[in-house]
């Protein structure tokens, strides 16, 4: 079952579909894991839509590895994850830099800034699109009101 997972993009929140693709599991499995692993708590917004942060994607990858690659049961993976979290907490107390169970990767500042710039451009484009849609909506309401007054 050893499968190379795609790199995690630089962004603040991920939908359940995106996390499924990034971690190689289906959304219904992620919803089930939320019930089994108390450390996994995505933010929920309108309509109970889940939004995962980077550290939660890493945790899901860790859970996936424990279950699929190392052969742990749900209970065993839950216990192992609690051990890893406790060990990480202890490293923090002792002043060590936590790595969240992954190797440290050096990212050039230019790469990070470029990725951040791309995300900002996408956000700006989306914001402009929303403004255009809002304007179109207002115009349609005006047209409806004009047509309604004709009768």
N, C-alpha and C positions, 0 to 999 in steps of 0.2 A: 504493500500500500504506500510505499515511499514515493511521494509525489512532490515535485518542487512547487512551492506556492509563490504567487506573484508578489513583488515588493509592495509594501503598504505606502500609498501616496501620501503626500504632505497635505493634510486637510484636517479640519477640526472634528467633523462628525461624519459618520458612515451610516447608510441605511442598512436594514437587515439583509437586503439583496446583495449589496456591495460586500458586506462582511461575509456572506455565504460564499461569494466568488473568491474573496481574498483568503478564506480559510479552508475552502474545499468541502463545505458542508451545506446542507439545504436549510432554508429558513425555519422549517418546522423543528429541525434538530436544535437550532439555536434557541428557539422558544422553550424546548424541553430542557436544555441545559440550564437555562435561567432558573428553572424550578429546582434543579439538582445542585447547582453550585451557587451558594449565597453570595460569593464574591462578584458574581456576574450580574450587574445591575445597570442596564442601559437606560438612558434618559427616555422618557416617554412624553410625546407631545400630542397634538390634536389627533383624535381618532385612535389613540393608543399606539401611534407610530413610534417605533423604536429608533433611537439614534445612539450609535456606539462611538466611544472615543478611542483614540489610538491605543491606550493601555488595555482597553477591553478587547480589542482585536488581538493584541499580543497574548492576553490571557486565553482567549478562545483557541488560538493556535497551540498554546501550551496544553490545554485540555484535549484538543484533537490528537496531539502527539502522544499524550498519556494513554488515551483510549485506543486509537487506531494503530499507532506505531509500536507502542510499548506493551500493549495488551492488558492494560489495567481495566478492572470493572469500574462502574460509575462510583461505587463506594470507595474503592481503592484509589481512584483518581481524585476524588474529593479529599481523602486523607492526605495524599501526596501533595496536592495543591495547598492544603493548610500548612503542611510542613514547609513547603517552599516559601509561602508568605511569612511564616514565623522566622525562617532563616533570613529572609530579606529584611525583615524588621530588625533582627539582631544585628545585621551588617550595618544598617542605618545608625543604630545606636552606637556602634563601635566606630563610626566615622567612615566606613567604606562606602564607595559609590555603588549604588544598586544598578544592576544591568537588566532588571526585569526578565531574567532568564534567557536573554539573547546576547550575542556577542556585540561588543561596541563597534559601531561603524562610524568612521570618520566621514563627515560630509563637508565638502568645501563650502565656505560661506557663500561663494558665488552661486553654487548649485542650489543651496537653500533659498537664497534671495530670488533666483530665477523661478523656482517652484512656487514661492510665495507670491511673486509678481504675477505668474500665470493664474494662480487662484484668485488674486485680487481682480485681474482682468475678467475672469469668468463671473465673479460676483458682481462687478460693475455692469457687465453685459446683461446679466439676469435682472439687475435692478432697473436698467434702462427699459428692458422688455416689459417688466411689470408696470412701469410708469406709462409706457405706450398703451398697454392693455387697459389701464385705469382711465386714460384719456378717451380711448375708444368706447369704453363702457359709458362714460359721461355723455359722449356725443350720441350714442344709441338711445340713452334715456331721454335726451333732449328731443330727438327725432320722434320717439314714442309719444312724448307729451304734445308735440306739435300735431302729430296725426290724430291723437285723441281729442284735441280741441277742434278739429275740422268737423267732426260729426255733430 
